[in-house]
Every structure is written in structure tokens, then in C-alpha cells.
Amino acid sequence: MKFEKVGIEGMAYSLPSEIVTSVQLEERLAPLYDRLNLHPGRLELMTGIKERRFWPAGLKPSFASAEAGIKLLETGIAPDGIDLLIHSAVCRDRLEPATASYVHGLMKLAGNTQILDVSNACLGFVNAVILAAGMIECGQIDRAMIVAGENGKPLVDRTIDLLNDSKLNRRDIKPYFANLTIGASAVAWSIARRDLIDENAPILGVSACETDTSHNHLCEGDTEGDGLIMQTDSEELLHAGISVAQRAWDKFTKSSGWSPQTPEFIVTHQVGKAHTSAVFESLGLSLSKNFSTYETLGNCGSVSLPITYSIACEKAPQRRTQPCSMLGIGSGLSSIMLSINP
């Protein structure tokens, strides 16, 4: 898909106040570490994640998403000018109604705003951007707001309890280890017709997608009683993800004309240092162009990629007009590549 009429009007994000270090998580895992003779420090060493943030376990995703959305409205976007609101997080308030309905109410948006949820693991936000941009491109709407709010605390708490209370051996704990990388945050973007936004706003370019659902069993999460649980075959997921990303990158470079040298900076889904290094190496990209947040935010699901781009532009406003490659991937498996400022 090639976009010619759509740009990012505004970006905002919200971070929880509670900061939890990898050392603190390992202290809570002392029974497991003592039983299996594991050395403290392995979590940060393996992932590169020093800390992550959490909202209270009971905080609903709609509150987090609305907090970021309200910050975005405060930049000058009129509530009655939003034609479409999409909530795109893995976390949601409940099965019915759509979490977007709660966000709409909390933000006091107008009655003309269409609402819906989009969910596709960690790729949901990027999927929502592509869907909304297509509607803008063909003239159905003028402006859309995409929001996502993730909170990994319930999953991390349940995982620690499971690991400490069980008789799992070193091999058995592997499917649960990735859960300890999860964090929390929220993000909101407004995308709109180019003639409605600032001339220095980031502009959407070309997107390409690759999906291979033969790998959909490699990362599965669900409710278990009153809690959440997720199991991940991290090694196989890494290999499969790289393969899917390579095919998506090949499609992207053919349709966009970009090479690994074209983007001035690159943002990927924030899993950790091993995943980042492997993806960059497989695509022939320079790690010097990488902007990352996993070191202090961990893996925040669908929020990770958009909040990382938002923070990158906040820290260096000139990035808003620089060519950027967004490399998204989500369990299932799907990968989407999107160029900014073609």
C-alpha cells in the first residue's frame, strides 16, 4: 500500500509512575533461583532490559489509553474533529462492549466518532494505522485517533507466583521467561489528511505485510482462573519472526525503492537486545540507526513501536521529517514494514 495523502498529526504517550527493575523481579523469584541454582542478573543480561513500568494491577486499559488520548487532545486537536477512534491494544477492558467505547466516553468525544477495537498481538497499533490511513486515503474520513494502553503487571505477577510455587525444572521454565520482559505504557496518535496538518508533520509512505500463521502456536496467552498466563517458545519465535520479517522487508524494498541505507533512523517492535540485533543483522541494517526504549520500558505489546517513535521525535524534533523505517511484528505471525517521510 502506498499512501500519498496521510500524515501523523500528533503523538502523545503516558507512562506509569511505578518503576520495577529486573533486579527487583529477580528478588521476588528468589525461591526459584535458589531451587535451580540460577544466578541473579541473568534477566537483564539476556534481555538488555534494566527496568519496566507498571500501573496498578486493576487499572483498566481504557483508562491508560484515554490518559494518552487526552494528552493528545490538549495539543489542540478538537474532540469533534475525530471521525474514527480505534483501540488497538492486546489488553482490553472486557469482551463486550469494545474498549474503544470506554475510551470514547472518558475522552468525551463527539457522537460523530466511529469506534472499534483492533487486536493483533503486538502489531495491533500498526494494523490500526494502516486501516485508518486507507480510509483517509480514499476519502471516507479526514482524521482518526489510534490509542493503545497495555499493563503487564497481572501477567508478570501471575508468572512469578507460578514459577515460585511449581516444581518446574530449567527446561520447563523457558516458556514463561519472556513474560518477565513485559511492561506497561500507553500511546495515542492522530493521523489525518496532509492538508489538515503541519507541513513538518511525519508523512506516511509505503507499507508491506507478510503473514505466516503456521507459527501461531509459538506464543499463546489466555486467562487462567482470575489471572493471565502466556507461554512463548522464544528461540523458535525469534527464528520464525526473522524469516517473516525478511519476506516483509523484501516486499517493502521492492515497492518503496528503499535500501538499508535509506532510513536515517529505524524503530522496531521492542522485544529486547537479542531480537533487535538479530533482526537488524538479517535485514542488513545498521544498528547505529536504531532507536530503542526496551532498556527502560521493556516490551509493552502494541504500544512499544509507536511510543518508541513518539519518544524518538520528542528527544530530537528533527526526526519528524527524517526518513524512518518502522518494522513491526506480532505473534501469529505477521510483520508490517512502514516508511515515514518517503
Steps between C-alpha positions, in 0.01 A plus 500: 500500500632844407367801688512848349249700704554398864725626776541473878331810639602447860643250748468465877578235757456420867733311733412338835677638804602160642847394380604137553856393425606159373692462826178551697320234295783257565480572872136389488614186319744404776325166572536397135857628469606322819334173401652490149828671596443787257726804518340843558554745215411253224173682414670829412797322343281296265252772406676834546198617702606694808150599613138523397194684628168376634160647573306349790383149409134602496536804274290451187664539158242764404625731778858474379401552136275793586776664703725502193209607281412794723863614489473493121180707504678757716738568211212670318308222326126560518300210652222542243751479214582132558312285250636166621635372832681164507615328818777264391653345812539136597341593834135592502240573766272206416367300207201732448460787436805616307764658722488793256154580639645562847787705358249706300303574815802585712629736230153655449519464124212599275214281377627509142808293593496140375654262756651153481769273642782347296707223655797317349745433782788751499420610145153636576590870506679485165208304352264771622715775347498322162123444512421858598748644251331303223165654596654847492673430169173407328306792652276315746632696801725799565653409835544197724637455850677175581551416869642209696554438869685192627563383856722197549480495881229229531693272263834559672351448848328177395820375334709561811248317716494207258878473479547519877224257590568232242750220466611608155853419390731720290346377175143544624545865598611610152146557358426743785823700500387742224212611726755667728591747222151649484435859609225762485432828323245674277516691174270704274549622143283717281537434128332729250490634146823678413324828425368507859833461675826687552740499204772354727285208613618143432351366176398140441661333201492134397392197701557131437371196687596135533305241702583138584247347738678164512683658795191611695567246777839646597358771727157449655337687785166463673315540825553235767256525786515859620841563345687507172762262369710485186746247364761581236751287314741793486770333290265367233299825502819695435594285200147502358464874558822575316387290205165681480670839544745424219217424259315815607818704454551360150146604405552839660826579321354400163191717541671798665837503325669530840825326586649433845686831461186712436352548849681743726365318804308180563239394755407137561271318737681511835560141615859518624860518388525149353193545282608847389852394406376193312242696299745773404763250396257293292373807313843652447416804711747697708441486876635855516166614352294323765299696757388282787304523826496138616785574744270707723148404387530130418259345252177700513308299242323704234616823665872427456557607140286818496618624840862445394448710186319765707784519752760508221331805346457663841871466577606627157220692320692492171418129482141596416611577146774237461448176305418224749428130465248352742543124532203343674442138592235317697445147622291303263728576300472821299747773411431845361760742366401867473703792368471848647596805293557319169 
